[in-house]
Amino acid sequence: MRRILREVISEGGTGTRAALKGYSVCGKTGTAQKIDETGTYAKGTYLSSFLGLVPADQPELAILVVVDEPKTHDYGGIVAAPAFRQIALETLSYLNIPPGRDADELQVSRGDRAKG
């Protein structure tokens, strides 16, 4: 399962914005349209999410980010994956978990290259 979920972070996957330099990540993006009080899909309201494990081969962290009714984009890979990335970076540093040999080829997502 982790092998399959690593594809989400790979080039062309929906969660590339969760990639971490020096660490392997596996995860799953989610985008769900919310239900209104009548029991039908509410137009334009979503829950966007990203659930990730890091390092992918020997997970030390499991992080779930859920954004309720995001304002700019609806997709979990766009709104929740970057938050996962930031939380994971800070937590890995805090816990002194060093980068590993199993780091993903896609080291850092597009747009986040300067942050490392």
C-alpha positions in Angstrom: 0.0 0.0 0.0 2.8 2.4 0.8 4.4 1.8 -2.6 1.1 2.8 -4.2 0.7 5.8 -2.0 4.3 7.0 -2.9 3.0 7.5 -6.5 0.7 10.3 -5.2 3.9 12.3 -4.4 5.7 11.4 -7.6 5.8 13.6 -10.7 2.3 13.7 -12.2 0.7 12.7 -8.9 -1.9 14.7 -7.1 0.2 15.3 -4.0 3.5 16.6 -5.3 3.2 19.6 -3.1 3.7 17.4 -0.1 7.2 16.3 -1.2 10.0 16.8 1.3 13.7 17.3 0.4 15.6 14.3 1.7 12.6 12.3 2.9 10.3 9.8 1.3 6.6 10.5 1.6 3.5 8.6 0.8 0.0 9.9 1.0 -3.4 10.4 -0.3 -5.2 13.6 -1.4 -8.9 14.0 -0.9 -11.6 16.4 -2.2 -15.2 15.9 -1.0 -18.2 18.0 -1.8 -20.1 18.7 1.3 -23.8 17.8 1.9 -26.3 20.6 2.8 -29.1 20.5 5.3 -31.5 18.9 2.7 -29.1 16.0 2.1 -27.9 17.0 -1.3 -24.5 18.2 -2.4 -23.9 21.8 -1.4 -22.8 23.8 -4.4 -19.2 25.1 -4.1 -18.5 23.7 -0.6 -15.8 21.2 -0.1 -13.6 19.4 2.4 -10.0 19.1 1.1 -7.5 16.8 2.7 -4.1 15.2 2.6 -3.0 12.2 4.7 0.7 11.4 4.6 3.3 9.2 6.2 7.0 10.1 6.5 9.4 8.4 6.0 7.4 6.2 3.7 9.3 3.0 4.2 9.6 3.2 8.0 6.9 5.8 9.0 7.7 7.9 12.1 4.9 10.4 11.4 1.3 10.2 10.2 -0.2 13.6 9.5 -3.8 14.4 8.4 -4.6 17.9 7.2 -8.3 18.7 6.5 -9.3 22.1 5.2 -13.0 22.9 5.6 -14.4 25.0 2.8 -11.1 26.3 1.3 -11.5 29.7 -0.3 -9.1 29.7 -3.3 -9.0 26.1 -4.5 -10.9 22.9 -3.8 -8.3 20.1 -4.3 -6.5 18.5 -1.4 -3.3 18.4 -3.3 -3.3 22.1 -3.7 -4.6 23.3 -0.3 -3.8 20.6 2.2 -0.6 19.0 0.8 1.5 22.2 1.4 0.2 22.4 5.0 1.2 18.7 5.5 4.7 19.6 4.1 5.2 22.4 6.5 4.0 20.4 9.5 6.1 17.4 8.5 9.3 19.6 8.1 8.9 21.2 11.4 8.0 18.0 13.2 10.9 16.0 11.7 13.3 18.7 12.7 11.8 18.9 16.2 12.1 15.1 16.6 15.6 15.0 15.1 14.6 12.5 12.4 17.4 12.8 9.8 16.8 12.6 6.0 17.0 9.0 4.7 18.4 7.0 1.9 15.0 6.2 0.6 14.2 9.9 -0.3 11.9 10.4 -3.2 13.3 11.5 -6.5 10.9 14.4 -6.5 12.8 16.2 -3.7 10.8 19.4 -3.4 7.6 20.3 -5.0 7.2 23.0 -7.6 7.0 26.5 -6.1 8.7 25.4 -2.9 12.3 25.0 -4.2 13.7 28.0 -2.4 12.4 26.7 1.0 14.4 23.4 0.7 
